[in-house]
Amino acid sequence: MLFYVTDDDQTGQEVGRLIRTAGFEPVRADGTGQSGRLEVGGDPHGHVVSLAEARSLIS
């Protein structure tokens, strides 16, 4: 799985498509104002989780 952030829904759809093409499951972690959550020390950092658990971490 691969987390990403975007403020634009159309861009998010394209990013999601590219992530799937690369063989990962995209998980949108909200808009760019929340991008720090994906950095070292952010909510999902250092966790090995299922897709459902990942989605709950970012919601």
N, C-alpha and C positions, 0 to 999 in steps of 0.2 A: 504494500500500500504506500501511497505517496501523498502527503499533505500539501495543499496549496492555498493561497489566498488571492482574492480578486474583488474589486468593487464593481465589476461589469459582468452581468449575467451571460452575455453573448461570448465574451472572452473566456469566462469560466467554462462554458460548454466546449469551446475549442481546446482549452488546456486539458480538460477532462478526457477528451478524445485522444489527445497526444499522449497523455499518461497511460491510457489503456493500450494504445498502439505500442508503447514501450514495454508492455507486459505487467503493469502495475494497476492497482485499484485506486482511483483518485478519491481523496477525502478533502472536501472544501472546509477550511478552517476559518470561515467568515471573510471579512474584507481586509484591506491592507492595513487598517488601523490595528488589527490583531496580529500582524505578522510577527511581532516579537514573541508570541506564544510558540512559534516554531523554531526559535533560536535555542541555543544551549541553555538549559535551565527552564525552558518553557514546559507547559503541561505535558505534552506527549514525549518529551526528550528522555531518552534512556529507558523507555518502557517497551516491552515486547507484549503486544496486545493483539486481540482479534479485531476484525473490522468493526464489529459492533462496539467493542470497548473503545476503539479509537474514536468512533463517532460520538460516544458519550463523553470522552475527554474534551472534545472541542465544542460541545453544545452548552 
